[in-house]
Amino acid sequence: MVKASVRGANKLAGDFLALERAERGPTLKRAAKAGAKVAQVAIRARVPVKTGRLKRNIVLGSQRSSTPSATQTATVRIQDGGKRKYATTKRNQRAGRVGKSYEQEGPAFYGKFLELGTRKMAARPFMRPGFDGAQTEIAKAVEEAIALEIDKVLGGAR
C-alpha cells in the first residue's frame, strides 16, 4: 500500500491565492500602461515633425471597465481639445448658451489629416505603422511587468 503526505499545503494554497490576486486589478493596469508606453515611444518616433506639437500631443490614456479585475485597457491617442463651458456673459445668456458646453479642437487637430489623408493630400500614416512595428516589444513589456508583480507577491521565488 502506497501512502503519500503533503507538507506545507496551507502555504501552497496561500501562495496560489496571492498569485491570483497579483494577476488582477493594479497589476494588469501597470502591465497595460507599460505596453502603451512602448507603443507611444514607437509612434512618436514615426511622427512627421514640423513644429513638434503633434509629437507632444501623443498621450497615454486608460479606459475604465465594468469589471476592473478582468480586463484593463490602455490607449495611445492624439490629445484633443475637450469640452469647454460657455462663459456667463450677457450675450451668451441672451442666446441661451450659459450652462452648456461645446467641443473645442485641440492644438494637434491636424493629426487625423496626416494619418488618414484628405481628398487632396495623400495619407502619411504614423499611428498604425508605429503600433504594428512595435508589437513584439509591447508584448515583451507587458510580460515583464506582470512577471515583476508576480515576483513581488511571491517574494522573488519563481
Chimera marker file (.cmm) of the C-alpha trace (Angstrom):
<marker_set name="trace">
<marker id="1" x="0.000" y="0.000" z="0.000" r="1" g="1" b="0" radius="0.5"/>
<marker id="2" x="1.335" y="3.408" z="-1.015" r="1" g="1" b="0" radius="0.5"/>
<marker id="3" x="0.962" y="6.274" z="1.410" r="1" g="1" b="0" radius="0.5"/>
<marker id="4" x="1.620" y="9.898" z="0.434" r="1" g="1" b="0" radius="0.5"/>
<marker id="5" x="1.562" y="13.018" z="2.537" r="1" g="1" b="0" radius="0.5"/>
<marker id="6" x="1.988" y="16.669" z="1.619" r="1" g="1" b="0" radius="0.5"/>
<marker id="7" x="3.596" y="19.139" z="3.986" r="1" g="1" b="0" radius="0.5"/>
<marker id="8" x="3.022" y="22.850" z="3.625" r="1" g="1" b="0" radius="0.5"/>
<marker id="9" x="-0.260" y="22.529" z="1.715" r="1" g="1" b="0" radius="0.5"/>
<marker id="10" x="-1.663" y="25.574" z="3.525" r="1" g="1" b="0" radius="0.5"/>
<marker id="11" x="1.320" y="27.702" z="2.491" r="1" g="1" b="0" radius="0.5"/>
<marker id="12" x="0.975" y="26.482" z="-1.093" r="1" g="1" b="0" radius="0.5"/>
<marker id="13" x="-2.739" y="27.334" z="-1.106" r="1" g="1" b="0" radius="0.5"/>
<marker id="14" x="-1.900" y="30.780" z="0.290" r="1" g="1" b="0" radius="0.5"/>
<marker id="15" x="0.684" y="31.295" z="-2.457" r="1" g="1" b="0" radius="0.5"/>
<marker id="16" x="-1.891" y="30.376" z="-5.087" r="1" g="1" b="0" radius="0.5"/>
<marker id="17" x="-4.357" y="32.903" z="-3.639" r="1" g="1" b="0" radius="0.5"/>
<marker id="18" x="-1.672" y="35.590" z="-3.598" r="1" g="1" b="0" radius="0.5"/>
<marker id="19" x="-0.758" y="34.727" z="-7.176" r="1" g="1" b="0" radius="0.5"/>
<marker id="20" x="-4.396" y="35.030" z="-8.227" r="1" g="1" b="0" radius="0.5"/>
<marker id="21" x="-4.617" y="38.481" z="-6.613" r="1" g="1" b="0" radius="0.5"/>
<marker id="22" x="-1.366" y="39.502" z="-8.300" r="1" g="1" b="0" radius="0.5"/>
<marker id="23" x="-2.806" y="38.774" z="-11.731" r="1" g="1" b="0" radius="0.5"/>
<marker id="24" x="-5.713" y="41.188" z="-11.307" r="1" g="1" b="0" radius="0.5"/>
<marker id="25" x="-6.514" y="44.883" z="-10.950" r="1" g="1" b="0" radius="0.5"/>
<marker id="26" x="-3.463" y="47.088" z="-10.407" r="1" g="1" b="0" radius="0.5"/>
<marker id="27" x="-1.085" y="44.540" z="-11.902" r="1" g="1" b="0" radius="0.5"/>
<marker id="28" x="-2.993" y="44.448" z="-15.168" r="1" g="1" b="0" radius="0.5"/>
<marker id="29" x="-3.229" y="48.234" z="-15.160" r="1" g="1" b="0" radius="0.5"/>
<marker id="30" x="0.550" y="48.594" z="-14.751" r="1" g="1" b="0" radius="0.5"/>
<marker id="31" x="1.188" y="45.998" z="-17.447" r="1" g="1" b="0" radius="0.5"/>
<marker id="32" x="-1.191" y="47.670" z="-19.908" r="1" g="1" b="0" radius="0.5"/>
<marker id="33" x="0.414" y="51.036" z="-19.220" r="1" g="1" b="0" radius="0.5"/>
<marker id="34" x="3.903" y="49.587" z="-19.764" r="1" g="1" b="0" radius="0.5"/>
<marker id="35" x="2.841" y="48.220" z="-23.141" r="1" g="1" b="0" radius="0.5"/>
<marker id="36" x="1.170" y="51.501" z="-24.099" r="1" g="1" b="0" radius="0.5"/>
<marker id="37" x="4.326" y="53.430" z="-23.150" r="1" g="1" b="0" radius="0.5"/>
<marker id="38" x="6.360" y="51.303" z="-25.578" r="1" g="1" b="0" radius="0.5"/>
<marker id="39" x="3.756" y="51.949" z="-28.291" r="1" g="1" b="0" radius="0.5"/>
<marker id="40" x="3.825" y="55.691" z="-27.539" r="1" g="1" b="0" radius="0.5"/>
<marker id="41" x="7.598" y="55.827" z="-27.988" r="1" g="1" b="0" radius="0.5"/>
<marker id="42" x="7.376" y="53.897" z="-31.272" r="1" g="1" b="0" radius="0.5"/>
<marker id="43" x="4.589" y="56.129" z="-32.605" r="1" g="1" b="0" radius="0.5"/>
<marker id="44" x="6.367" y="59.331" z="-31.582" r="1" g="1" b="0" radius="0.5"/>
<marker id="45" x="9.434" y="58.140" z="-33.475" r="1" g="1" b="0" radius="0.5"/>
<marker id="46" x="7.387" y="57.954" z="-36.697" r="1" g="1" b="0" radius="0.5"/>
<marker id="47" x="5.510" y="61.271" z="-36.443" r="1" g="1" b="0" radius="0.5"/>
<marker id="48" x="6.368" y="63.807" z="-39.141" r="1" g="1" b="0" radius="0.5"/>
<marker id="49" x="7.836" y="66.741" z="-37.204" r="1" g="1" b="0" radius="0.5"/>
<marker id="50" x="7.436" y="70.317" z="-38.293" r="1" g="1" b="0" radius="0.5"/>
<marker id="51" x="6.842" y="72.178" z="-35.044" r="1" g="1" b="0" radius="0.5"/>
<marker id="52" x="6.785" y="69.198" z="-32.660" r="1" g="1" b="0" radius="0.5"/>
<marker id="53" x="3.255" y="69.976" z="-31.483" r="1" g="1" b="0" radius="0.5"/>
<marker id="54" x="1.788" y="66.738" z="-32.816" r="1" g="1" b="0" radius="0.5"/>
<marker id="55" x="4.611" y="64.711" z="-31.279" r="1" g="1" b="0" radius="0.5"/>
<marker id="56" x="3.997" y="66.284" z="-27.855" r="1" g="1" b="0" radius="0.5"/>
<marker id="57" x="0.253" y="65.640" z="-28.074" r="1" g="1" b="0" radius="0.5"/>
<marker id="58" x="0.521" y="61.868" z="-28.471" r="1" g="1" b="0" radius="0.5"/>
<marker id="59" x="-0.513" y="60.841" z="-24.971" r="1" g="1" b="0" radius="0.5"/>
<marker id="60" x="-1.392" y="57.773" z="-22.929" r="1" g="1" b="0" radius="0.5"/>
<marker id="61" x="-4.890" y="57.155" z="-21.673" r="1" g="1" b="0" radius="0.5"/>
<marker id="62" x="-6.883" y="54.432" z="-20.000" r="1" g="1" b="0" radius="0.5"/>
<marker id="63" x="-10.446" y="53.231" z="-20.097" r="1" g="1" b="0" radius="0.5"/>
<marker id="64" x="-12.484" y="52.083" z="-17.161" r="1" g="1" b="0" radius="0.5"/>
<marker id="65" x="-14.163" y="48.723" z="-17.362" r="1" g="1" b="0" radius="0.5"/>
<marker id="66" x="-17.253" y="47.497" z="-15.562" r="1" g="1" b="0" radius="0.5"/>
<marker id="67" x="-15.208" y="44.655" z="-14.064" r="1" g="1" b="0" radius="0.5"/>
<marker id="68" x="-11.809" y="46.177" z="-13.241" r="1" g="1" b="0" radius="0.5"/>
<marker id="69" x="-10.226" y="42.894" z="-12.239" r="1" g="1" b="0" radius="0.5"/>
<marker id="70" x="-10.974" y="41.180" z="-15.547" r="1" g="1" b="0" radius="0.5"/>
<marker id="71" x="-9.555" y="43.496" z="-18.219" r="1" g="1" b="0" radius="0.5"/>
<marker id="72" x="-7.556" y="46.687" z="-18.396" r="1" g="1" b="0" radius="0.5"/>
<marker id="73" x="-7.204" y="48.915" z="-21.436" r="1" g="1" b="0" radius="0.5"/>
<marker id="74" x="-4.504" y="51.489" z="-22.057" r="1" g="1" b="0" radius="0.5"/>
<marker id="75" x="-4.645" y="53.719" z="-25.121" r="1" g="1" b="0" radius="0.5"/>
<marker id="76" x="-2.272" y="55.859" z="-27.120" r="1" g="1" b="0" radius="0.5"/>
<marker id="77" x="-4.085" y="58.747" z="-28.760" r="1" g="1" b="0" radius="0.5"/>
<marker id="78" x="-3.742" y="62.257" z="-30.097" r="1" g="1" b="0" radius="0.5"/>
<marker id="79" x="-4.882" y="64.649" z="-27.391" r="1" g="1" b="0" radius="0.5"/>
<marker id="80" x="-7.893" y="66.679" z="-28.382" r="1" g="1" b="0" radius="0.5"/>
<marker id="81" x="-9.184" y="69.969" z="-27.046" r="1" g="1" b="0" radius="0.5"/>
<marker id="82" x="-12.009" y="68.564" z="-24.964" r="1" g="1" b="0" radius="0.5"/>
<marker id="83" x="-15.216" y="70.194" z="-23.802" r="1" g="1" b="0" radius="0.5"/>
<marker id="84" x="-15.407" y="73.810" z="-22.711" r="1" g="1" b="0" radius="0.5"/>
<marker id="85" x="-18.247" y="75.583" z="-20.941" r="1" g="1" b="0" radius="0.5"/>
<marker id="86" x="-19.686" y="78.774" z="-22.285" r="1" g="1" b="0" radius="0.5"/>
<marker id="87" x="-18.768" y="81.830" z="-20.237" r="1" g="1" b="0" radius="0.5"/>
<marker id="88" x="-21.524" y="83.595" z="-18.324" r="1" g="1" b="0" radius="0.5"/>
<marker id="89" x="-21.830" y="86.769" z="-20.358" r="1" g="1" b="0" radius="0.5"/>
<marker id="90" x="-24.888" y="88.785" z="-21.301" r="1" g="1" b="0" radius="0.5"/>
<marker id="91" x="-24.510" y="87.763" z="-24.918" r="1" g="1" b="0" radius="0.5"/>
<marker id="92" x="-24.413" y="84.052" z="-24.027" r="1" g="1" b="0" radius="0.5"/>
<marker id="93" x="-27.328" y="84.487" z="-21.616" r="1" g="1" b="0" radius="0.5"/>
<marker id="94" x="-29.466" y="86.036" z="-24.360" r="1" g="1" b="0" radius="0.5"/>
<marker id="95" x="-28.509" y="83.218" z="-26.732" r="1" g="1" b="0" radius="0.5"/>
<marker id="96" x="-29.309" y="80.561" z="-24.098" r="1" g="1" b="0" radius="0.5"/>
<marker id="97" x="-25.809" y="79.086" z="-24.027" r="1" g="1" b="0" radius="0.5"/>
<marker id="98" x="-24.999" y="79.506" z="-20.325" r="1" g="1" b="0" radius="0.5"/>
<marker id="99" x="-24.510" y="76.142" z="-18.613" r="1" g="1" b="0" radius="0.5"/>
<marker id="100" x="-23.968" y="74.350" z="-21.915" r="1" g="1" b="0" radius="0.5"/>
<marker id="101" x="-20.671" y="73.161" z="-23.309" r="1" g="1" b="0" radius="0.5"/>
<marker id="102" x="-19.045" y="72.864" z="-26.706" r="1" g="1" b="0" radius="0.5"/>
<marker id="103" x="-16.264" y="70.826" z="-28.277" r="1" g="1" b="0" radius="0.5"/>
<marker id="104" x="-13.028" y="72.648" z="-28.921" r="1" g="1" b="0" radius="0.5"/>
<marker id="105" x="-10.367" y="71.434" z="-31.332" r="1" g="1" b="0" radius="0.5"/>
<marker id="106" x="-7.024" y="70.608" z="-29.753" r="1" g="1" b="0" radius="0.5"/>
<marker id="107" x="-3.696" y="72.075" z="-30.818" r="1" g="1" b="0" radius="0.5"/>
<marker id="108" x="-2.849" y="68.950" z="-32.831" r="1" g="1" b="0" radius="0.5"/>
<marker id="109" x="-6.168" y="68.557" z="-34.646" r="1" g="1" b="0" radius="0.5"/>
<marker id="110" x="-4.333" y="68.021" z="-37.926" r="1" g="1" b="0" radius="0.5"/>
<marker id="111" x="-3.016" y="64.605" z="-36.827" r="1" g="1" b="0" radius="0.5"/>
<marker id="112" x="-6.085" y="62.892" z="-38.234" r="1" g="1" b="0" radius="0.5"/>
<marker id="113" x="-5.456" y="64.511" z="-41.620" r="1" g="1" b="0" radius="0.5"/>
<marker id="114" x="-1.857" y="63.260" z="-41.669" r="1" g="1" b="0" radius="0.5"/>
<marker id="115" x="-2.832" y="59.753" z="-40.587" r="1" g="1" b="0" radius="0.5"/>
<marker id="116" x="-5.805" y="59.273" z="-42.913" r="1" g="1" b="0" radius="0.5"/>
<marker id="117" x="-5.173" y="61.843" z="-45.633" r="1" g="1" b="0" radius="0.5"/>
<marker id="118" x="-7.720" y="64.044" z="-47.373" r="1" g="1" b="0" radius="0.5"/>
<marker id="119" x="-9.036" y="64.052" z="-50.893" r="1" g="1" b="0" radius="0.5"/>
<marker id="120" x="-6.261" y="66.436" z="-51.922" r="1" g="1" b="0" radius="0.5"/>
<marker id="121" x="-3.466" y="65.146" z="-49.678" r="1" g="1" b="0" radius="0.5"/>
<marker id="122" x="-2.047" y="61.643" z="-49.523" r="1" g="1" b="0" radius="0.5"/>
<marker id="123" x="-2.030" y="59.881" z="-46.175" r="1" g="1" b="0" radius="0.5"/>
<marker id="124" x="1.219" y="59.816" z="-44.192" r="1" g="1" b="0" radius="0.5"/>
<marker id="125" x="0.308" y="57.250" z="-41.528" r="1" g="1" b="0" radius="0.5"/>
<marker id="126" x="2.302" y="57.074" z="-38.317" r="1" g="1" b="0" radius="0.5"/>
<marker id="127" x="-0.027" y="55.601" z="-35.664" r="1" g="1" b="0" radius="0.5"/>
<marker id="128" x="-0.760" y="52.214" z="-37.240" r="1" g="1" b="0" radius="0.5"/>
<marker id="129" x="2.767" y="51.554" z="-38.584" r="1" g="1" b="0" radius="0.5"/>
<marker id="130" x="4.222" y="52.567" z="-35.211" r="1" g="1" b="0" radius="0.5"/>
<marker id="131" x="1.954" y="50.135" z="-33.395" r="1" g="1" b="0" radius="0.5"/>
<marker id="132" x="2.476" y="47.322" z="-35.898" r="1" g="1" b="0" radius="0.5"/>
<marker id="133" x="6.248" y="47.726" z="-35.797" r="1" g="1" b="0" radius="0.5"/>
<marker id="134" x="6.398" y="47.558" z="-32.008" r="1" g="1" b="0" radius="0.5"/>
<marker id="135" x="4.065" y="44.639" z="-31.278" r="1" g="1" b="0" radius="0.5"/>
<marker id="136" x="6.800" y="42.270" z="-30.112" r="1" g="1" b="0" radius="0.5"/>
<marker id="137" x="8.307" y="44.937" z="-27.826" r="1" g="1" b="0" radius="0.5"/>
<marker id="138" x="4.844" y="45.746" z="-26.459" r="1" g="1" b="0" radius="0.5"/>
<marker id="139" x="4.179" y="42.085" z="-25.649" r="1" g="1" b="0" radius="0.5"/>
<marker id="140" x="7.597" y="41.779" z="-24.010" r="1" g="1" b="0" radius="0.5"/>
<marker id="141" x="6.986" y="44.882" z="-21.854" r="1" g="1" b="0" radius="0.5"/>
<marker id="142" x="3.598" y="43.555" z="-20.715" r="1" g="1" b="0" radius="0.5"/>
<marker id="143" x="5.061" y="40.143" z="-19.857" r="1" g="1" b="0" radius="0.5"/>
<marker id="144" x="7.936" y="41.725" z="-17.909" r="1" g="1" b="0" radius="0.5"/>
<marker id="145" x="5.562" y="43.963" z="-15.935" r="1" g="1" b="0" radius="0.5"/>
<marker id="146" x="3.354" y="41.018" z="-14.985" r="1" g="1" b="0" radius="0.5"/>
<marker id="147" x="6.379" y="38.856" z="-14.085" r="1" g="1" b="0" radius="0.5"/>
<marker id="148" x="7.749" y="41.654" z="-11.884" r="1" g="1" b="0" radius="0.5"/>
<marker id="149" x="4.459" y="41.910" z="-9.984" r="1" g="1" b="0" radius="0.5"/>
<marker id="150" x="4.261" y="38.142" z="-9.550" r="1" g="1" b="0" radius="0.5"/>
<marker id="151" x="7.832" y="38.114" z="-8.210" r="1" g="1" b="0" radius="0.5"/>
<marker id="152" x="6.894" y="40.843" z="-5.726" r="1" g="1" b="0" radius="0.5"/>
<marker id="153" x="3.946" y="38.811" z="-4.455" r="1" g="1" b="0" radius="0.5"/>
<marker id="154" x="5.797" y="35.518" z="-4.208" r="1" g="1" b="0" radius="0.5"/>
<marker id="155" x="8.846" y="37.086" z="-2.595" r="1" g="1" b="0" radius="0.5"/>
<marker id="156" x="11.198" y="36.764" z="-5.544" r="1" g="1" b="0" radius="0.5"/>
<marker id="157" x="10.937" y="32.970" z="-5.731" r="1" g="1" b="0" radius="0.5"/>
<marker id="158" x="9.978" y="31.858" z="-9.212" r="1" g="1" b="0" radius="0.5"/>
<link id1="1" id2="2" r="1" g="1" b="0" radius="0.2"/>
<link id1="2" id2="3" r="1" g="1" b="0" radius="0.2"/>
<link id1="3" id2="4" r="1" g="1" b="0" radius="0.2"/>
<link id1="4" id2="5" r="1" g="1" b="0" radius="0.2"/>
<link id1="5" id2="6" r="1" g="1" b="0" radius="0.2"/>
<link id1="6" id2="7" r="1" g="1" b="0" radius="0.2"/>
<link id1="7" id2="8" r="1" g="1" b="0" radius="0.2"/>
<link id1="8" id2="9" r="1" g="1" b="0" radius="0.2"/>
<link id1="9" id2="10" r="1" g="1" b="0" radius="0.2"/>
<link id1="10" id2="11" r="1" g="1" b="0" radius="0.2"/>
<link id1="11" id2="12" r="1" g="1" b="0" radius="0.2"/>
<link id1="12" id2="13" r="1" g="1" b="0" radius="0.2"/>
<link id1="13" id2="14" r="1" g="1" b="0" radius="0.2"/>
<link id1="14" id2="15" r="1" g="1" b="0" radius="0.2"/>
<link id1="15" id2="16" r="1" g="1" b="0" radius="0.2"/>
<link id1="16" id2="17" r="1" g="1" b="0" radius="0.2"/>
<link id1="17" id2="18" r="1" g="1" b="0" radius="0.2"/>
<link id1="18" id2="19" r="1" g="1" b="0" radius="0.2"/>
<link id1="19" id2="20" r="1" g="1" b="0" radius="0.2"/>
<link id1="20" id2="21" r="1" g="1" b="0" radius="0.2"/>
<link id1="21" id2="22" r="1" g="1" b="0" radius="0.2"/>
<link id1="22" id2="23" r="1" g="1" b="0" radius="0.2"/>
<link id1="23" id2="24" r="1" g="1" b="0" radius="0.2"/>
<link id1="24" id2="25" r="1" g="1" b="0" radius="0.2"/>
<link id1="25" id2="26" r="1" g="1" b="0" radius="0.2"/>
<link id1="26" id2="27" r="1" g="1" b="0" radius="0.2"/>
<link id1="27" id2="28" r="1" g="1" b="0" radius="0.2"/>
<link id1="28" id2="29" r="1" g="1" b="0" radius="0.2"/>
<link id1="29" id2="30" r="1" g="1" b="0" radius="0.2"/>
<link id1="30" id2="31" r="1" g="1" b="0" radius="0.2"/>
<link id1="31" id2="32" r="1" g="1" b="0" radius="0.2"/>
<link id1="32" id2="33" r="1" g="1" b="0" radius="0.2"/>
<link id1="33" id2="34" r="1" g="1" b="0" radius="0.2"/>
<link id1="34" id2="35" r="1" g="1" b="0" radius="0.2"/>
<link id1="35" id2="36" r="1" g="1" b="0" radius="0.2"/>
<link id1="36" id2="37" r="1" g="1" b="0" radius="0.2"/>
<link id1="37" id2="38" r="1" g="1" b="0" radius="0.2"/>
<link id1="38" id2="39" r="1" g="1" b="0" radius="0.2"/>
<link id1="39" id2="40" r="1" g="1" b="0" radius="0.2"/>
<link id1="40" id2="41" r="1" g="1" b="0" radius="0.2"/>
<link id1="41" id2="42" r="1" g="1" b="0" radius="0.2"/>
<link id1="42" id2="43" r="1" g="1" b="0" radius="0.2"/>
<link id1="43" id2="44" r="1" g="1" b="0" radius="0.2"/>
<link id1="44" id2="45" r="1" g="1" b="0" radius="0.2"/>
<link id1="45" id2="46" r="1" g="1" b="0" radius="0.2"/>
<link id1="46" id2="47" r="1" g="1" b="0" radius="0.2"/>
<link id1="47" id2="48" r="1" g="1" b="0" radius="0.2"/>
<link id1="48" id2="49" r="1" g="1" b="0" radius="0.2"/>
<link id1="49" id2="50" r="1" g="1" b="0" radius="0.2"/>
<link id1="50" id2="51" r="1" g="1" b="0" radius="0.2"/>
<link id1="51" id2="52" r="1" g="1" b="0" radius="0.2"/>
<link id1="52" id2="53" r="1" g="1" b="0" radius="0.2"/>
<link id1="53" id2="54" r="1" g="1" b="0" radius="0.2"/>
<link id1="54" id2="55" r="1" g="1" b="0" radius="0.2"/>
<link id1="55" id2="56" r="1" g="1" b="0" radius="0.2"/>
<link id1="56" id2="57" r="1" g="1" b="0" radius="0.2"/>
<link id1="57" id2="58" r="1" g="1" b="0" radius="0.2"/>
<link id1="58" id2="59" r="1" g="1" b="0" radius="0.2"/>
<link id1="59" id2="60" r="1" g="1" b="0" radius="0.2"/>
<link id1="60" id2="61" r="1" g="1" b="0" radius="0.2"/>
<link id1="61" id2="62" r="1" g="1" b="0" radius="0.2"/>
<link id1="62" id2="63" r="1" g="1" b="0" radius="0.2"/>
<link id1="63" id2="64" r="1" g="1" b="0" radius="0.2"/>
<link id1="64" id2="65" r="1" g="1" b="0" radius="0.2"/>
<link id1="65" id2="66" r="1" g="1" b="0" radius="0.2"/>
<link id1="66" id2="67" r="1" g="1" b="0" radius="0.2"/>
<link id1="67" id2="68" r="1" g="1" b="0" radius="0.2"/>
<link id1="68" id2="69" r="1" g="1" b="0" radius="0.2"/>
<link id1="69" id2="70" r="1" g="1" b="0" radius="0.2"/>
<link id1="70" id2="71" r="1" g="1" b="0" radius="0.2"/>
<link id1="71" id2="72" r="1" g="1" b="0" radius="0.2"/>
<link id1="72" id2="73" r="1" g="1" b="0" radius="0.2"/>
<link id1="73" id2="74" r="1" g="1" b="0" radius="0.2"/>
<link id1="74" id2="75" r="1" g="1" b="0" radius="0.2"/>
<link id1="75" id2="76" r="1" g="1" b="0" radius="0.2"/>
<link id1="76" id2="77" r="1" g="1" b="0" radius="0.2"/>
<link id1="77" id2="78" r="1" g="1" b="0" radius="0.2"/>
<link id1="78" id2="79" r="1" g="1" b="0" radius="0.2"/>
<link id1="79" id2="80" r="1" g="1" b="0" radius="0.2"/>
<link id1="80" id2="81" r="1" g="1" b="0" radius="0.2"/>
<link id1="81" id2="82" r="1" g="1" b="0" radius="0.2"/>
<link id1="82" id2="83" r="1" g="1" b="0" radius="0.2"/>
<link id1="83" id2="84" r="1" g="1" b="0" radius="0.2"/>
<link id1="84" id2="85" r="1" g="1" b="0" radius="0.2"/>
<link id1="85" id2="86" r="1" g="1" b="0" radius="0.2"/>
<link id1="86" id2="87" r="1" g="1" b="0" radius="0.2"/>
<link id1="87" id2="88" r="1" g="1" b="0" radius="0.2"/>
<link id1="88" id2="89" r="1" g="1" b="0" radius="0.2"/>
<link id1="89" id2="90" r="1" g="1" b="0" radius="0.2"/>
<link id1="90" id2="91" r="1" g="1" b="0" radius="0.2"/>
<link id1="91" id2="92" r="1" g="1" b="0" radius="0.2"/>
<link id1="92" id2="93" r="1" g="1" b="0" radius="0.2"/>
<link id1="93" id2="94" r="1" g="1" b="0" radius="0.2"/>
<link id1="94" id2="95" r="1" g="1" b="0" radius="0.2"/>
<link id1="95" id2="96" r="1" g="1" b="0" radius="0.2"/>
<link id1="96" id2="97" r="1" g="1" b="0" radius="0.2"/>
<link id1="97" id2="98" r="1" g="1" b="0" radius="0.2"/>
<link id1="98" id2="99" r="1" g="1" b="0" radius="0.2"/>
<link id1="99" id2="100" r="1" g="1" b="0" radius="0.2"/>
<link id1="100" id2="101" r="1" g="1" b="0" radius="0.2"/>
<link id1="101" id2="102" r="1" g="1" b="0" radius="0.2"/>
<link id1="102" id2="103" r="1" g="1" b="0" radius="0.2"/>
<link id1="103" id2="104" r="1" g="1" b="0" radius="0.2"/>
<link id1="104" id2="105" r="1" g="1" b="0" radius="0.2"/>
<link id1="105" id2="106" r="1" g="1" b="0" radius="0.2"/>
<link id1="106" id2="107" r="1" g="1" b="0" radius="0.2"/>
<link id1="107" id2="108" r="1" g="1" b="0" radius="0.2"/>
<link id1="108" id2="109" r="1" g="1" b="0" radius="0.2"/>
<link id1="109" id2="110" r="1" g="1" b="0" radius="0.2"/>
<link id1="110" id2="111" r="1" g="1" b="0" radius="0.2"/>
<link id1="111" id2="112" r="1" g="1" b="0" radius="0.2"/>
<link id1="112" id2="113" r="1" g="1" b="0" radius="0.2"/>
<link id1="113" id2="114" r="1" g="1" b="0" radius="0.2"/>
<link id1="114" id2="115" r="1" g="1" b="0" radius="0.2"/>
<link id1="115" id2="116" r="1" g="1" b="0" radius="0.2"/>
<link id1="116" id2="117" r="1" g="1" b="0" radius="0.2"/>
<link id1="117" id2="118" r="1" g="1" b="0" radius="0.2"/>
<link id1="118" id2="119" r="1" g="1" b="0" radius="0.2"/>
<link id1="119" id2="120" r="1" g="1" b="0" radius="0.2"/>
<link id1="120" id2="121" r="1" g="1" b="0" radius="0.2"/>
<link id1="121" id2="122" r="1" g="1" b="0" radius="0.2"/>
<link id1="122" id2="123" r="1" g="1" b="0" radius="0.2"/>
<link id1="123" id2="124" r="1" g="1" b="0" radius="0.2"/>
<link id1="124" id2="125" r="1" g="1" b="0" radius="0.2"/>
<link id1="125" id2="126" r="1" g="1" b="0" radius="0.2"/>
<link id1="126" id2="127" r="1" g="1" b="0" radius="0.2"/>
<link id1="127" id2="128" r="1" g="1" b="0" radius="0.2"/>
<link id1="128" id2="129" r="1" g="1" b="0" radius="0.2"/>
<link id1="129" id2="130" r="1" g="1" b="0" radius="0.2"/>
<link id1="130" id2="131" r="1" g="1" b="0" radius="0.2"/>
<link id1="131" id2="132" r="1" g="1" b="0" radius="0.2"/>
<link id1="132" id2="133" r="1" g="1" b="0" radius="0.2"/>
<link id1="133" id2="134" r="1" g="1" b="0" radius="0.2"/>
<link id1="134" id2="135" r="1" g="1" b="0" radius="0.2"/>
<link id1="135" id2="136" r="1" g="1" b="0" radius="0.2"/>
<link id1="136" id2="137" r="1" g="1" b="0" radius="0.2"/>
<link id1="137" id2="138" r="1" g="1" b="0" radius="0.2"/>
<link id1="138" id2="139" r="1" g="1" b="0" radius="0.2"/>
<link id1="139" id2="140" r="1" g="1" b="0" radius="0.2"/>
<link id1="140" id2="141" r="1" g="1" b="0" radius="0.2"/>
<link id1="141" id2="142" r="1" g="1" b="0" radius="0.2"/>
<link id1="142" id2="143" r="1" g="1" b="0" radius="0.2"/>
<link id1="143" id2="144" r="1" g="1" b="0" radius="0.2"/>
<link id1="144" id2="145" r="1" g="1" b="0" radius="0.2"/>
<link id1="145" id2="146" r="1" g="1" b="0" radius="0.2"/>
<link id1="146" id2="147" r="1" g="1" b="0" radius="0.2"/>
<link id1="147" id2="148" r="1" g="1" b="0" radius="0.2"/>
<link id1="148" id2="149" r="1" g="1" b="0" radius="0.2"/>
<link id1="149" id2="150" r="1" g="1" b="0" radius="0.2"/>
<link id1="150" id2="151" r="1" g="1" b="0" radius="0.2"/>
<link id1="151" id2="152" r="1" g="1" b="0" radius="0.2"/>
<link id1="152" id2="153" r="1" g="1" b="0" radius="0.2"/>
<link id1="153" id2="154" r="1" g="1" b="0" radius="0.2"/>
<link id1="154" id2="155" r="1" g="1" b="0" radius="0.2"/>
<link id1="155" id2="156" r="1" g="1" b="0" radius="0.2"/>
<link id1="156" id2="157" r="1" g="1" b="0" radius="0.2"/>
<link id1="157" id2="158" r="1" g="1" b="0" radius="0.2"/>
</marker_set>
